[in-house]
Amino acid sequence: MTSPVLRVTPVSLRELAERCTSLSDQVAPALPAAAAPTWQATGTAASNVNTGASTAATTMRGRMTASSRKLTTAAHDYEAMDNAGAATLAAVPQHGAGLIPLVARSGADGGAGGLGTPR
């Protein structure tokens, strides 16, 4: 079984970065501490759940924000690499006649250049 071809473009990386930012903004903010006497088991349990959920939400927001920054950086790097490659190719001299042959060819012998190549 083969994997589908992965096509990465600066535009798709930026779109994914925006999606990560959007999703991180939707993660619920930290929950308030539950106000209940400490001797009450349900109050302590609710406070522990709120603390755990707040920690998880903060961690998720941080990771999604970091991923968004990394995707934006990757998009910039891909674009810079493409531009540098294009500039390098543009700097290659163009020859109208193509490659210079190493052996003079008469054209009458099929390109063997009179080297005595059997037919």
N, C-alpha and C positions, 0 to 999 in steps of 0.2 A: 504494500500500500504506500503510495507516495503522498507527500504533504502538498498542499496547495502552494503556489508561488506567492511569496510575500513581497509585495511592492511597497517600498517605503519612499515617501516623498516629503519634502519640507511642509507642504500644505497639510498632509494627513497628520504629521507629527504635531503641528500647531493646533489642528482641530482636536486632537486627543488631549493636548495640554489644556485647552479651554474647557473640555469636558471634565477633566480631573479637577480643575479649579471650581467649576460649577457644582460638581458633586461634593467637594469638600465644604463649600458654603452651605450645603443642605444638611450637613451632619449636625445633629442637635447639640446645642451648647451644654456646658457643664450643668449638671442637675444640682439643685440646692440640697443642703444637708437636711435630713429628715429631723424635724423637731419632735422628739419623743423622749420620755424618761429612759435612762440607760438600763433600768431594771426590767423594762418591758422588752421582751424578746423580739416582738415584731418591729418595734422602733429601731432596735439595733440592726436587725436584718435589713430593713428598708434603707437605713443609712449606709450599710455596707454595699448594698446593690447600687445605690446612687453613686457612691464613691467609685465602684468598679466601672459603672457605665460612663461616668465622667472621664475616667482615665482612658478607657477604650476610645471614647469619642475624640479626646484630645490627641491620642496616638494616631487614629485614622486620619484626622484632619492634617496632622503634621506630615504623615507619609504621602497623602494625596497631593499636598502642596509641594513637597519635595519632588514627587514624580512629575508634576506639572512643570517645575523649573527645569528638571533634567530633560524633559521632552522638548521644551523650548530651546534649550541649549543644543540638543541633538539636531533640531530643525535648522538652527543657524549654522551648525557645523556641516551638515549635509549640503546646504546651499553654498557655503563657502568652498567646499570641496568641488562641487559641480562647477562653480565659477572659475576656480583655479584650473581645473581640467580643461574647460573651454578655452581659457586664455592660453594654456600651454599648447593646445591643438591649433589655435589660431596663429601662434608664433612659428609653426612649422612651415618652412618655405614650400611654396607650391611650384611644381615643375610641369609645364604644359605637355611635354613630350613623355612624361612618365619616368621610369627608372632608366638610367644610362646602362646599356648592355655592356657586359664584361668582354664579350667576344663580338667582333664585327660580323654581322649577318648579311648575307647576300639576298636572302629571301627565296632563292631558287631551290635550296635543298631542304626546305621545311624547318629551317631554324638551326640546323646543325652547324652552320658557319663554316662549312668546308672542312670539318675536322675528320672526315673519313668515317663517319658513323654509318654502320650498315643500315640498309632500308628494310 
